[in-house]
Amino acid sequence: MIAVYLLLFIPLAGMVVLSMWGDRPNAERFNIRCNIAALAASVWLAIDVLWNGPQLSAGKLLYIDSYNVYLIALTAFVGLTTSVFSGPYMNHEREIGRLTPRRLKLYHTMYQGFMLAMYLVLTTNNMGVMWVAMEGATLATVLLVSLYRTPESVEAAWKYFILCGVGIAQALFGTVLLYFAAEQKLGVGGDALLWTVLHDNAGQLEPAILGLAFVFLLVGYGTKIGLVPLHNWLPDAHSEGPTPMSAILSGLLLNDALYAVVRCKILVDGSLGNHLAGHLMMGFGLLSFLVASLFLHRQTDIKRLFSYSSIEHMGLMTYAFGVGSPWATFAALFHMTTHSLTKSAIFVTVGHAAQLAGTQRMDKIRGLILTQPSIGWGLAVGTVAIAGFPPFGVFASEFLVLVATMHDYPWLTPLLLLGVGLAFAGLFRHIQPMVYGDVPEGQKPIHANLWPVMLHLALVLWLGLAIPSFLGNWFSQATQLISGALPQ
């Protein structure tokens, strides 16, 4: 378990150091080194779990299994690549006067604080500590969203704080009900909130109370996922905060919230013995998928456009986990990976496109492929990937969701196809003129670091062509844990 302790200690130490020296010229390099060390610890941990099975700390407060270990590695990887992108991006923001040294220090400190909170969500064995860590991630995000201190960014941060605060309060009440359902059988004490204990005794938990607890947990954590109608904070947070924050928010934090919901669903399924939790997730997920696909057509801000794309894909993942069959669960896990890699790459290109044009308004962003081909091609290929074109991995994961739906709920297949078609049309009606339109006067190339984009999209292409055996094993083991069976 040494790797787990290192994984939590590294961002904590980085947060302390950057709170003092985060405005120094080499602060971004230190931020990158912290994420390199965290990635190394996550790989060490993943290998340990792959060889030796689930890991439980001595005090039972930390637990690593096949479900969360791959999300830990994914979080560390995207956190590293985003920090590499954020160095020159945030320096450019300081050069043009949007950031002061003090705010840059706050950014670097909260970056590591955000990573710490996400690692704690994924590694803790205590459902109460998971809630605390999710609240910590919320507070870190509020400070990042309001970083520019414009009226719009402060309003977006306030909306995020209020809506997610209300949502996380619902999750707290759900956690209290979860404890109440457990202590009826397990007795009073800290063990009644340990996930491993709850999972081993799921059949003995009070089913009526547990079902009610899941409703509150789904609404609470669903706010963090961005499920409709709890999604209003997400487009504003994306559009007003710094672009690196958008990349890790969309690519990582939404996954963590969905992870928490699925952990709770496993307990409810074991206690109730029916599909109540799955049906609730299917309903919220499908509603989010369809509504977000429609809202893509009404956007004028490029970051808001892709924030609604994130809502659409998180809705699809929630729906797939709700279906609950082995193939649907495997597809949802696969889609979490491909979406995180693709969407974080897109936000990198979106940030550079906005810097190039001097605005986030899509009607002002034109001719990217002529002014700076690397940005134009990055945005075009990223959009093709996230829209689900073959042979990218998003196509493969969406196809698996469709196949699972045709097998278990064939009458829902037309709605899925409708949502995919609406999303495709909504994305490309906006992207095509931005990439291929006439170049506005005064638009000049900028210094852009696009190697994270190329790396992410290459991985997504690779996953669309062939899933590596070790990753397939992780997905299969996690599928068995969540659904109780292996995909056949």
Long-range contacts (C-beta under 8 A, 24 or more apart in sequence): 1-55, 1-57, 1-58, 1-62, 1-64, 3-41, 3-42, 3-44, 3-45, 3-48, 4-41, 4-45, 4-55, 4-57, 4-62, 4-64, 4-123, 6-37, 6-41, 6-44, 7-38, 7-41, 7-42, 7-45, 7-72, 7-76, 7-119, 7-123, 8-116, 8-119, 8-120, 8-123, 10-34, 10-37, 10-38, 10-41, 11-38, 11-112, 11-113, 11-115, 11-116, 11-119, 12-112, 12-116, 14-112, 15-109, 15-112, 15-113, 15-116, 18-105, 18-108, 18-109, 18-111, 18-112, 19-105, 19-109, 21-105, 22-104, 22-105, 22-106, 22-107, 22-108, 22-109, 23-101, 23-102, 23-104, 23-105, 27-104, 27-105, 27-108, 28-83, 28-86, 28-87, 28-90, 28-91, 28-108, 29-87, 30-108, 31-83, 31-86, 31-87, 31-108, 31-111, 31-112, 32-80, 32-83, 32-84, 32-87, 34-83, 34-112, 34-115, 35-76, 35-79, 35-80, 35-83, 35-115, 36-80, 38-76, 38-79, 38-80, 38-115, 38-119, 39-73, 39-76, 39-77, 39-79, 39-80, 41-76, 42-72, 42-73, 42-75, 42-76, 42-77, 43-73, 43-76, 45-69, 45-72, 45-73, 46-70, 46-72, 46-73, 50-470, 50-473, 50-474, 56-125, 56-196, 57-125, 60-125, 60-191, 60-194, 60-196, 60-197, 61-124, 61-125, 61-126, 61-129, 62-123, 62-124, 62-125, 63-123, 63-124, 63-125, 63-195, 63-196, 64-123, 65-477, 65-478, 65-481, 66-474, 66-477, 66-478, 66-481, 67-259, 67-262, 67-477, 67-478, 67-481, 67-482, 68-122, 68-123, 68-259, 69-474, 70-333, 70-337, 70-471, 70-474, 70-475, 70-478, 71-122, 71-255, 71-256, 71-259, 71-336, 72-119, 72-122, 72-123, 74-252, 74-255, 74-336, 74-337, 74-340, 74-341, 75-115, 75-118, 75-119, 75-122, 75-252, 75-255, 75-256, 78-247, 78-248, 78-251, 78-252, 78-340, 78-341, 78-344, 79-115, 79-248, 79-252, 81-344, 81-452, 81-455, 81-456, 82-244, 82-247, 82-248, 82-251, 82-344, 82-348, 82-452, 83-111, 83-244, 84-449, 84-451, 84-452, 85-244, 85-247, 85-348, 85-351, 85-449, 85-452, 86-111, 86-242, 86-244, 87-449, 88-447, 88-448, 88-449, 89-242, 89-243, 89-244, 89-351, 89-352, 89-355, 89-449, 90-242, 90-244, 92-355, 92-446, 92-447, 93-242, 98-148, 99-147, 99-148, 103-147, 103-148, 103-149, 106-143, 106-147, 107-144, 107-147, 107-242, 110-140, 110-143, 110-144, 111-144, 111-244, 113-140, 114-140, 114-141, 114-144, 114-248, 114-253, 115-248, 118-252, 118-253, 118-256, 121-256, 121-259, 121-260, 122-256, 122-259, 125-194, 125-195, 125-196, 126-190, 126-193, 126-194, 126-195, 127-175, 127-178, 127-179, 127-193, 127-194, 127-195, 127-198, 127-263, 127-264, 128-175, 128-179, 128-193, 130-260, 130-263, 131-168, 131-171, 131-172, 131-175, 134-168, 134-171, 134-221, 134-224, 134-256, 134-257, 134-260, 135-168, 137-253, 137-256, 138-164, 138-165, 138-168, 138-224, 141-237, 141-241, 141-245, 141-249, 141-253, 144-241, 144-242, 144-245, 145-237, 145-240, 145-241, 145-245, 146-241, 147-241, 147-242, 147-245, 148-240, 148-241, 148-242, 150-240, 152-240, 153-240, 153-241, 155-236, 155-240, 156-233, 156-236, 156-237, 156-239, 156-240, 156-241, 157-237, 157-240, 157-241, 159-232, 159-233, 159-236, 159-237, 160-233, 160-236, 160-237, 163-223, 163-230, 163-232, 163-233, 164-223, 164-224, 164-233, 166-223, 167-219, 167-220, 167-221, 167-222, 167-223, 167-224, 167-230, 168-220, 168-223, 168-224, 169-220, 170-216, 170-217, 170-219, 170-220, 170-223, 171-216, 171-217, 171-219, 171-220, 171-221, 171-260, 172-220, 173-216, 173-220, 174-213, 174-214, 174-215, 174-216, 174-217, 174-218, 174-219, 174-220, 174-264, 175-213, 175-217, 177-209, 177-210, 177-212, 177-213, 177-216, 178-210, 178-213, 178-217, 178-264, 178-267, 180-206, 180-209, 180-213, 181-205, 181-206, 181-209, 181-210, 181-213, 181-271, 184-209, 195-263, 195-267, 198-267, 199-266, 199-267, 199-270, 202-266, 202-267, 202-269, 202-270, 202-271, 203-270, 203-271, 205-267, 205-270, 205-271, 206-271, 207-271, 207-272, 207-273, 210-267, 210-268, 210-271, 210-272, 211-268, 211-271, 211-272, 211-276, 211-277, 213-264, 213-268, 214-264, 214-265, 214-268, 214-276, 214-277, 214-280, 215-280, 217-260, 217-261, 217-264, 218-261, 218-264, 218-277, 218-280, 218-281, 218-284, 221-257, 221-258, 221-260, 221-261, 221-264, 222-257, 222-261, 222-284, 222-318, 224-253, 224-254, 224-256, 224-257, 225-254, 225-257, 225-258, 225-261, 225-314, 225-318, 226-254, 226-288, 226-310, 226-311, 226-314, 227-284, 227-285, 227-287, 227-288, 227-311, 227-314, 227-315, 227-318, 228-284, 228-287, 228-288, 228-291, 228-292, 228-311, 228-315, 231-288, 231-292, 231-311, 234-307, 234-310, 234-311, 235-304, 235-307, 235-308, 237-307, 238-303, 238-304, 238-306, 238-307, 238-310, 239-301, 239-303, 239-304, 239-307, 239-360, 243-303, 243-347, 243-348, 243-350, 243-351, 243-354, 244-347, 244-351, 246-303, 246-306, 246-307, 246-347, 246-350, 246-351, 247-343, 247-344, 247-347, 247-348, 247-351, 248-344, 250-306, 250-307, 250-310, 250-343, 250-344, 250-347, 251-339, 251-340, 251-341, 251-343, 251-344, 251-347, 252-340, 252-344, 254-310, 254-314, 255-336, 255-340, 258-314, 258-317, 258-318, 258-321, 258-336, 261-318, 261-321, 262-321, 262-482, 265-321, 265-482, 266-481, 266-482, 269-324, 269-484, 275-324, 277-322, 278-321, 278-322, 278-323, 278-324, 279-322, 280-322, 281-318, 281-319, 281-321, 281-322, 282-318, 282-319, 282-322, 282-323, 282-409, 283-322, 284-315, 284-318, 284-322, 285-315, 285-316, 285-317, 285-318, 285-319, 285-320, 285-321, 285-322, 286-315, 286-319, 286-412, 286-415, 286-416, 286-419, 287-315, 288-312, 288-314, 288-315, 288-318, 289-315, 289-316, 289-319, 289-416, 289-419, 290-315, 290-415, 290-418, 290-419, 290-422, 292-423, 293-418, 293-419, 293-420, 293-422, 293-423, 293-426, 294-422, 294-426, 295-426, 296-422, 296-423, 296-426, 296-427, 296-430, 297-422, 297-425, 297-426, 297-429, 299-362, 299-430, 300-361, 300-362, 300-363, 301-360, 301-361, 301-362, 302-350, 302-353, 302-354, 302-360, 302-361, 302-362, 302-365, 302-430, 302-434, 303-347, 303-350, 303-354, 303-360, 305-362, 305-426, 305-427, 305-430, 306-343, 306-346, 306-347, 306-350, 306-386, 309-343, 309-386, 309-423, 309-427, 310-339, 310-343, 312-419, 312-423, 313-339, 313-343, 313-386, 314-339, 316-398, 316-401, 316-419, 319-401, 320-401, 320-404, 321-482, 323-404, 323-405, 323-408, 323-409, 324-483, 325-404, 325-407, 325-408, 325-483, 326-479, 326-480, 326-483, 326-485, 326-486, 326-487, 326-488, 327-400, 327-403, 327-404, 327-407, 327-487, 328-400, 328-401, 328-404, 328-405, 328-408, 328-483, 329-478, 329-479, 329-482, 329-483, 329-487, 330-400, 330-475, 330-476, 330-479, 330-487, 331-397, 331-398, 331-400, 331-401, 331-403, 331-404, 332-397, 332-401, 333-475, 333-478, 333-479, 334-393, 334-396, 334-397, 334-400, 334-463, 334-467, 334-475, 335-394, 335-397, 335-398, 335-401, 337-393, 337-397, 337-463, 337-471, 338-392, 338-393, 338-394, 338-396, 338-397, 338-460, 338-463, 338-464, 339-386, 339-394, 339-397, 341-393, 341-456, 341-457, 341-459, 341-460, 341-463, 342-382, 342-385, 342-386, 342-392, 342-393, 342-394, 342-456, 342-457, 342-460, 343-386, 344-452, 344-456, 345-378, 345-382, 345-452, 345-453, 345-456, 345-457, 345-460, 346-379, 346-382, 346-383, 346-386, 348-378, 348-450, 348-452, 348-453, 349-375, 349-378, 349-379, 349-382, 349-450, 349-453, 350-379, 352-378, 352-446, 352-448, 352-450, 353-379, 353-434, 355-446, 356-443, 356-444, 356-445, 356-446, 356-448, 357-440, 357-443, 362-430, 362-433, 362-434, 364-440, 365-434, 366-433, 366-434, 366-437, 366-438, 366-439, 366-440, 366-443, 367-436, 367-437, 367-438, 367-439, 367-440, 367-443, 368-434, 368-435, 369-435, 369-436, 370-439, 371-439, 371-443, 371-444, 371-445, 372-445, 372-446, 372-448, 374-448, 374-450, 375-448, 375-450, 376-435, 376-436, 378-450, 378-453, 378-454, 378-457, 379-431, 379-434, 379-435, 380-431, 380-435, 381-457, 382-453, 382-457, 383-427, 383-428, 383-431, 385-457, 385-460, 385-461, 386-427, 387-423, 387-424, 387-427, 387-428, 388-420, 388-423, 388-424, 390-464, 391-461, 391-464, 391-465, 392-457, 392-460, 392-461, 392-463, 392-464, 393-459, 393-460, 393-461, 393-462, 393-463, 393-464, 394-460, 394-464, 395-464, 396-463, 396-464
